[in-house]
């Protein structure tokens, strides 16, 4: 029996209110199959879906799902089914699910499929329980079948980052598909960096013009200190042991 999804409160108001920003580069471009796009427009829609799900770091030719692309172009599946197929494909799970913790995987999928950041740590825990009980396939299905996905993207729109402009800030945040998939704080702590390495010896920098040239006596100072001079051992004799008669030369008669 699967565990029910834990309740979590949506604490962010950024993606849940209507935006009145002036159109610009921060506003997302919406790709939809509702108007029956032409051949080139289909390619742009498919490319946008790859960028959203796989991110810029994983756009490899080997990751293409040509069978899904063909089904989408011939109307056999919807854009929603195409997004589901990309998120449950072997390359996506291999690069994102197998190389990250459940919490990080949940965060990436919510960003790329629902188009928003996670509300809180409680939402991460709630969805990570779904990953642990139903597996990554069941978790992806829960996101794609959710009311939030259908209300914002429906069956025909490619997911996008719904709001990039933050309150009290003129510039938008970094797009979700440009964030590095693996190197967040959790993964960096596993790798053991950043770390502070303290050296016992303190090195001093000497400018080149102040460095000793060839033949400078200071270069031989260390060698001179290592030289141990040879000393003569003096034998000490007591005065009472000295035979003065044998030591003082007398003139011979």
SETI-7539 format. One record per residue: x, y, z of N, C-alpha, C in turn. Coordinates in steps of 0.2 Angstrom, whole numbers. Atoms other than C-alpha are relative to their C-alpha. Example, Ala and Ser with C-alpha at 12.3 -4.5 7.8 and 13.67 -1.06 7.14 Angstrom:
! residues 2
NODE      nX      nY      nZ     caX     caY     caZ      cX      cY      cZ
NODE       4      -6       0      62     -22      39       4       6       0
NODE      -4      -6      -1      68      -5      36      -4       5       3
//
This chain:
! residues 253
NODE      nX      nY      nZ     caX     caY     caZ      cX      cY      cZ
NODE       4      -6       0       0       0       0       4       6       0
NODE      -4      -6       0       7      17      -5      -2       5       5
NODE       1      -5      -5       9      30       7      -3       7      -3
NODE       3      -6       3      -2      46       4       5       6       0
NODE      -5      -6       1       7      62      -1      -1       4       6
NODE       0      -5      -6      11      73      14      -3       7      -2
NODE       2      -7       1       3      90      16       5       4       1
NODE      -5      -6      -1      14     105      13      -4       6      -2
NODE       3      -6       2       9     123      12       4       4      -5
NODE      -4      -5       5      14     134      -3       2       6       3
NODE      -3      -6      -4      25     147       5       2       5      -5
NODE      -2      -5       5      30     156     -11      -6       3      -4
NODE       5      -3       4      19     168     -19       2       2      -7
NODE      -3      -2       6      30     171     -34      -4      -3      -6
NODE       3       4       5      22     158     -45      -8      -1       0
NODE       7       1      -1       4     159     -39      -4       6       0
NODE       3      -7       1       0     177     -43       1       2      -7
NODE      -1      -2       7      -3     185     -60       5       5       0
NODE      -6      -4       1      12     194     -66      -2       6      -5
NODE       1      -6       4      11     212     -73       6       3      -2
NODE      -7      -3       2      29     214     -79       0       2      -7
NODE      -1      -2       7      34     223     -95       3      -6      -3
NODE      -3       5       4      38     210    -108       7       1      -2
NODE      -7      -1       1      56     207    -110       3      -7       0
NODE      -4       6       1      70     194    -110      -2      -5       6
NODE       2       5      -5      64     187     -93      -6      -3       0
NODE       7       4       1      47     182     -99       1      -6      -5
NODE      -2       7       4      47     164    -106      -4       1      -6
NODE       3       1       6      42     160    -123      -4      -7       0
NODE       5       6      -1      27     148    -124       0      -4      -6
NODE       0       5       6      28     133    -136      -6      -4       1
NODE       6       4      -1      11     125    -139      -1      -3      -7
NODE       2       4       6       4     112    -152      -7       1      -1
NODE       7      -1       1     -13     119    -151      -2       3      -7
NODE       2      -3       7     -12     129    -167       3      -4      -6
NODE      -3       4       5      -5     114    -177       6       3      -3
NODE      -6      -3       3      13     120    -180       2      -4      -6
NODE      -3       3       6      22     117    -196       6      -4       1
NODE      -5       4      -1      37     106    -199       6       4       4
NODE      -5      -3      -3      50     119    -193      -2       2       7
NODE       2      -1      -6      39     124    -179      -1      -6       5
NODE      -1       6      -4      38     106    -173       7      -1       3
NODE      -7       1      -2      57     106    -172       1       5       6
NODE      -1      -5      -6      57     122    -161      -4      -3       6
NODE       3       3      -6      44     114    -150       4      -5       4
NODE      -3       6      -3      53      98    -148       7       2       3
NODE      -7      -3      -3      70     108    -145      -2       3       7
NODE       2      -3      -6      61     118    -132      -1      -5       6
NODE       2       5      -5      55     102    -123       7      -3       2
NODE      -7       3      -2      73      95    -123       4       5       5
NODE      -4      -5      -4      80     111    -116      -3       0       7
NODE       3       0      -7      67     111    -102       1      -6       4
NODE       0       6      -4      68      93     -97       8      -2       1
NODE      -7       2      -1      87      89    -100       4       5       2
NODE      -5      -5      -1      94     106     -97       5       1      -5
NODE      -5      -1       5     108     114    -107       6      -5       1
NODE      -6       4      -1     121     102     -99      -1      -7      -3
NODE       1       7       3     113      86    -106      -3       0      -7
NODE       3       0       6     108      91    -123       5      -3      -5
NODE      -5       4       4     118      77    -132      -5      -4      -5
NODE       4       3       5     113      69    -148      -2      -7       2
NODE       2       7      -2     113      52    -140      -6       0       5
NODE       6      -1      -5      99      58    -128      -6       1      -4
NODE       6      -2       4      87      61    -142      -5      -7       0
NODE       5       6       0      71      50    -141      -4       1      -7
NODE       3      -1       7      67      49    -160      -7      -3      -1
NODE       7       4       1      52      37    -158      -5       5       3
NODE       4      -5      -3      44      50    -146      -1       6      -5
NODE       1      -6       4      47      64    -158      -4      -2      -6
NODE       5       2       6      39      54    -173      -7       0       3
NODE       7       1      -3      24      50    -162      -3       7       1
NODE       3      -6      -2      22      68    -157      -2       4      -7
NODE       2      -4       6      23      75    -175      -6      -3      -4
NODE       6       4       3      10      62    -181      -6       1       4
NODE       6      -1      -4      -2      67    -168      -2      -6       4
NODE       2       6      -4      -1      50    -159       0       1       8
NODE      -1      -2      -7       4      58    -142      -1       7       0
NODE       0      -7      -2       2      75    -134       6       2       2
NODE      -6      -3      -3      15      87    -128       1      -3       7
NODE       0       3      -7      11      81    -111       3      -7       0
NODE      -2       7       0      14      63    -115       8       0      -3
NODE      -7      -1       2      31      69    -124       4       2       6
NODE      -3      -2      -6      36      77    -108       1      -6       5
NODE       0       6      -5      32      62     -98       5      -5      -3
NODE      -5       5       2      42      51    -110       7       2       0
NODE      -6      -2      -1      57      62    -109       3      -1       7
NODE      -2       0      -7      57      63     -90       1      -7       2
NODE       0       7      -2      55      44     -89       5      -4      -5
NODE      -4       3       5      68      40    -103       7      -2       4
NODE      -6       3      -3      84      30     -99       6       6       1
NODE      -5      -5      -1      96      45    -102      -1       5       6
NODE       1      -5      -6      87      57     -90       0      -4       6
NODE      -1       3      -7      86      44     -76       7      -2       1
NODE      -7       2      -2     104      39     -78       4       6       2
NODE      -4      -6      -1     110      57     -78      -2       4       6
NODE       3      -4      -5      99      64     -65      -3      -4       6
NODE       2       4      -6      91      50     -54       5      -4       3
NODE      -5       5      -3     105      38     -52       6       4       3
NODE      -6      -4      -3     118      52     -48      -2       5       5
NODE       2      -5      -5     108      62     -36      -4      -4       6
NODE       4       2      -6      99      60     -19      -7       1      -2
NODE       7      -1       1      80      59     -19      -2       7       0
NODE       2      -7      -2      79      76     -12       2       5      -6
NODE      -2      -3       6      89      83     -27      -3      -1      -6
NODE       4       2       6      80      73     -40      -7       3       1
NODE       7      -4      -1      63      80     -33       1       7      -2
NODE      -1      -8       2      70      98     -34       0       1      -7
NODE      -1      -1       7      75      96     -52      -6      -1      -4
NODE       6       1       4      59      88     -58      -5       5       2
NODE       5      -5      -1      48     100     -49       2       7      -4
NODE      -2      -6       4      58     114     -57      -1       0      -8
NODE       0       1       8      58     107     -75      -7      -2      -2
NODE       6       2       2      41      99     -75      -6       5       2
NODE       5      -5      -3      30     111     -64       2       7      -2
NODE      -2      -7       2      40     126     -69       1       5       6
NODE      -1      -4      -6      43     132     -51       5      -3       4
NODE      -5       3      -5      55     130     -37      -5      -4       6
NODE       3       3      -6      50     119     -22      -2       5       5
NODE       2      -5      -5      40     128      -9       4      -1       7
NODE      -3       0      -6      49     121       6       4      -7       1
NODE      -3       7      -1      59     106      13      -5      -5       1
NODE       5       5      -1      43      98      18      -3      -3      -7
NODE       2       3       6      38      97       0       5      -5      -3
NODE      -6       5       2      55      89      -4      -1      -7       3
NODE       0       6      -3      52      76       9      -7      -4      -2
NODE       6       3       3      34      73       3       1      -4      -6
NODE      -1       3       7      39      70     -15       5      -6       0
NODE      -5       5       0      54      60     -10      -3      -7       3
NODE       3       6      -2      43      48      -1      -4      -4      -6
NODE       3       3       6      34      45     -17       5      -3      -5
NODE      -5       3       4      50      42     -26       2      -7       3
NODE      -2       6      -3      55      29     -13      -5      -5       0
NODE       5       5       0      38      20     -13      -2      -2      -7
NODE       2       2       7      33      21     -32       5       0      -5
NODE      -6      -1       5      50      24     -40       0       6      -4
NODE       0      -7       4      55      38     -52      -5       0      -5
NODE       6       0       5      42      32     -65      -6       3       4
NODE       6      -2      -4      28      34     -52       0       7       2
NODE      -1      -7      -2      35      51     -46      -2       4      -6
NODE       1      -4       6      35      58     -64      -7       0      -2
NODE       7       0       1      18      52     -67      -5       4       4
NODE       3      -4      -5      12      60     -51       0       7      -2
NODE      -1      -7       2      19      77     -57      -4       1      -6
NODE       4      -2       7      12      76     -75      -7      -1       1
NODE       7       1      -1      -5      70     -69      -3       5       5
NODE       2      -4      -6      -6      83     -55      -5       6      -3
NODE       4      -6       2     -19      97     -56       4       6      -2
NODE      -5      -6       1      -5     110     -55       3       0      -7
NODE      -2       0       6       2     104     -71      -5       1      -6
NODE       5      -1       4     -14     103     -80      -3       7      -1
NODE       3      -7       0     -20     120     -75       5       5      -3
NODE      -5      -4       3      -4     128     -81       3      -1      -7
NODE      -3       2       7       2     118     -96      -5      -4      -4
NODE       5       4       4     -13     107    -101       4      -6      -3
NODE      -2       6       4     -10      94    -114       5       2      -6
NODE      -3      -2       6      -2     105    -127       6       5       1
NODE      -6      -5      -1      11     117    -119       6      -4       3
NODE      -6       2      -3      29     114    -116       1       3       7
NODE      -1      -3      -7      33     117     -97       5       6      -1
NODE      -5      -5       0      43     133     -94       0       3       7
NODE      -1      -3      -6      49     143     -79      -6       6       1
NODE       6      -4       0      33     152     -74       1       7       2
NODE      -1      -7      -2      40     167     -65       8       0       1
NODE      -7      -1      -2      58     173     -65       2       6       4
NODE      -1      -6      -4      56     190     -58      -2      -1       7
NODE       1       1      -8      58     190     -39      -3       7       3
NODE       2      -6      -4      50     203     -27       6       4       2
NODE      -5      -4      -2      60     218     -24       7      -1      -3
NODE      -6       1       3      73     214     -37      -1       1      -8
NODE       1      -2       6      75     221     -54       2      -6      -5
NODE      -2       5       5      84     206     -62      -3      -7       2
NODE       3       7      -1      77     188     -64       5      -5       3
NODE      -4       5      -3      84     173     -56       3      -5      -6
NODE      -2       4       5      94     160     -66      -5      -5      -2
NODE       5       5       2      84     149     -77       1      -7       3
NODE      -1       7      -3      81     131     -70       4      -4      -5
NODE      -4       4       5      88     123     -86       7       2      -1
NODE      -7      -2       0     105     132     -84       3      -1       7
NODE      -3       2      -6     108     126     -66       3      -7      -1
NODE      -4       6       1     121     113     -65      -4      -6       4
NODE       4       5      -3     112      96     -61       3      -3       6
NODE      -3       4      -6     124      88     -49       4       4       5
NODE      -4      -3      -5     135     101     -41      -3       5       4
NODE       3      -4      -5     124     108     -28       4      -1       7
NODE      -4       0      -7     129     110      -9       0      -7       2
NODE       0       7      -3     124      92      -5       6      -4      -4
NODE      -5       4       4     135      85     -19       7       2       1
NODE      -7      -2      -2     150      96     -15       2      -2       7
NODE      -2       2      -7     149      91       3       2      -8      -1
NODE      -2       7       1     150      73      -3       7      -1      -3
NODE      -6       1       3     165      76     -13       6       3       4
NODE      -5      -2      -5     174      85       1       3       7      -1
NODE      -3      -7       1     176     103      -5      -6       4      -1
NODE      -6      -3      -1     177     117      -3       3      -1       7
NODE      -4       1      -7     190     114      11       6       4       0
NODE      -5      -4      -1     203     124      19       6      -4       2
NODE      -6       3      -1     221     117      18       5       4       3
NODE      -5      -4      -4     233     124      31       7      -3      -1
NODE      -6       3       1     251     122      27       4       2       7
NODE      -4      -1      -6     263     121      42       5       6      -1
NODE      -5      -5       2     276     132      33      -3       6      -3
NODE       2      -7       3     273     150      29       5       2      -5
NODE      -4      -2       6     279     154      12      -1       8      -1
NODE       0      -7       1     284     172       8       2       1      -7
NODE      -2      -2       7     284     180      -9       5       5       0
NODE      -5      -4       1     299     188     -15       0       3      -7
NODE       0      -3       7     299     200     -30       6      -2      -4
NODE      -5       3       5     309     195     -45       6       5       1
NODE      -6      -5      -1     320     211     -43       4      -1       6
NODE      -3       0      -7     324     207     -25       3      -7       1
NODE      -3       6       0     329     189     -29       7       0      -1
NODE      -7       0       1     347     184     -27       2      -3      -7
NODE      -3       2       6     357     183     -43       5      -6       0
NODE      -6       5       0     370     170     -48       6       3       3
NODE      -7      -3      -3     386     172     -38      -1       4       6
NODE       1      -4      -6     377     181     -24       2      -4       6
NODE      -2       4      -6     385     176      -7      -5      -3       4
NODE       6       3      -4     368     174       1      -2      -7      -2
NODE       2       6       2     365     159     -10       4      -6       3
NODE      -5       5      -3     380     150      -1      -1       0       7
NODE       1      -1      -7     374     155      16      -2      -7       3
NODE       2       6      -3     365     139      19       5      -6      -1
NODE      -5       5       1     379     128      12       5       1       6
NODE      -5      -2      -5     391     137      24      -2      -2       7
NODE       2       1      -7     380     134      39       0      -8       1
NODE       0       7      -1     380     115      35       7      -3       1
NODE      -7       2      -1     399     114      35       2      -1       7
NODE      -3       1      -7     406     107      51       7       0       0
NODE      -8       0       0     424     112      54       3      -5       4
NODE      -3       5      -4     436      99      60       4       3       5
NODE      -3      -3      -6     443     102      77       5      -5       3
NODE      -5       4      -3     459      95      86      -2      -1       7
NODE       1       2      -7     456      86     102       6       1       4
NODE      -6      -1      -5     468      92     116      -1      -4       6
NODE       0       4      -6     473      80     129       2       4       6
NODE      -2      -4      -6     473      88     146       4      -5       5
NODE      -4       4      -5     487      82     158       1       4       6
NODE      -1      -4      -6     488      86     176       8       2       1
NODE      -6      -2      -1     503      96     182       5      -5       4
NODE      -4       5      -4     509      83     194       3      -6      -4
NODE      -2       5       4     511      71     180       5       2      -5
NODE      -5      -2       5     523      81     170       7      -1       3
NODE      -8       1      -2     542      76     171       4       5      -3
NODE      -3      -6       3     550      92     169       7      -2      -2
NODE      -7       2       2     568      84     168       0      -3      -7
NODE      -1       3       7     564      75     152      -3       5      -5
NODE       3      -5       4     555      90     145       4       6      -2
NODE      -5      -6       1     568     104     148       6      -2      -3
NODE      -6       1       3     582     103     136       6       3       3
NODE      -6      -3      -3     599     105     144       6      -1      -5
NODE      -6       0       5     615     109     135       5      -6       2
NODE      -4       6      -1     626      94     133       7       3       2
NODE      -7      -2      -1     644      95     141       4      -3      -5
//
